[in-house]
C-alpha cells in the first residue's frame, strides 16, 4: 500500500488542477478584474511592470493560456502520463499564481495556500507517477513515460 501513495497524491494534485481549470471553462471574463488589479497589488519590481504593460492589456489570451495549461496538467497527472513534465508545468503554474494572485489576498496567512500548491507539485516531481498510471504500460509512447 505504501507504494500507492505516490499515485494517490499525483491524482489528488491532478484533481486540484482540474478544479481550477474547470472554473474557467465556461468563461474567463471573471479573470479580467483579477488580472488587471494584479499589477497594482504586486510588490515585485519588474513583474509589476510586466503585469501592467503586457499581461493586463492581453488579459484574455493569458486567461485562455492559463486555462489550457491547467487542463493539460490536470489530465496528464490524473492519467499518470508524462508525470514529471506535467508536474513541472504544475509547478510553473503554481509559481505564477503564488507570485501574482497571492498578493491580492489581504490575509498573509491565506497566501500560504498558494505557496502550498508550489510544494505539492514539487513533491510529485520527486515521487513520480507511482505504480498506478498509464505510463507503466508498454503501448504508451516513450515520451509520455
N, C-alpha and C positions, 0 to 999 in steps of 0.2 A: 504493500500500500504506500510505503514512503516514496517510491519512485513516481507514483501517480500525482503527487503534489505539484510537481513541475507542470504537468499537463493541466491540472485543475486551475492553478494560478494563471497560466497562459490564457486559458479560456475565459476566466474572470476578467483579466485585463482586456481581452478582445471584446467582451460584453460591455465593458466600460466605454471603449471607443465607439462601439455600435450605438450605445445610448446617445452619446454626444453627437454622432453623425446624424442619427435619426431626428434630432431636434431641428435639423436644418433641411431635411428632405422636402418638406412642403414649401418652405420659404426661408430665404436668408435675409429678408428685409429687416428683421429684428436686430440683426447684427450691425446695421448701418450706424445707429447711435453708439453702440458699444465700440466699434472701430474708430469712429470719428472722435469720441471722447478719450480714447486711449492715449493719444498724444499729449493731451493736456495733463493727464494724471501721471504719466510715466516720468520717473526721475533719472533715467539712464541717458546720459549725453550721447548723441549720435543716433541712438534708437528712437529717441523722442522726435528728432528731426525727420528720420526715415518714415516714421509712422505718420507724421503730419504732411510730408511732401509727396510720399509715394503711395503708402497704403490707404490713407483716408480718401484721397480722390478716386482711387480704384477699388473701393471697398467691395464692390460686387464680385470682381474677379478673385480677390483674395478670399472672400467668403466661400465661393464655389470651390476654389482650390483646397481650402481647409476641409470642406465637407467631403470632397472626393478622397483626399488623403486619409481622413479619419475612417471613411467607409472601407478603403482598401486595407488599411492596417487592421481594422476590426475583423474583416473576413479572413485575412491571412492568419491572424492569431487564433481565431476560433477553429479554423480548419487544421491548423498546425502545419502550414506551408510557409517556406521562407521565413521561419520564425525569427531568427536573429536579425534579418534585414527588416522585417516588419516591426520588430521591437526598436530598432534604431530609428525607424520612421516615427514610431510612437514616442520615443524619447525626444526627438526633434519637435514634434507637435506639442508635447507636454512642456518643453522648454519655452516654446513660443507662447503658450498660454501663461506660463509662470512669469515670463518677463514682460508680458504685455497686459493681459487681463487682470492678473492678480493685484496690480497696483490700483485698480479701480475699486477694489473691495476695501471699505474703510476699516475693517477689523483686521489688524495684522495677524491675529491668531487664526483667522479663517483662511489666510493666504497659504498656510501650510498644507491645505488640501490640494492646492495647485502644485506645490513643491513635491508632495507625496506622489503625484502622477509621474513625475520625473523618476523617482526612485523605483516605483513598481515596474516601469518599462526597463530600467537598468537591470532589475532583478531577472526579468525574462531574457534579456540579452545573455546574462551569465548562466542561467539554468537551462536555457534551450527549450525545445518543444516537449520534452518528456516522452514517455512511452506511447501516449495516445495522441496521434496526429497522422494526417495523411502522408506526411513526408517520409514515414517509415516504409511505405510500400515501394516496391521495385519499379512499378509502372509510372511513378511520378518522375518527371524530368529532373535531372540533377540540379538545375538552377533553383528549384523550389525546395531543396533539402535544407 
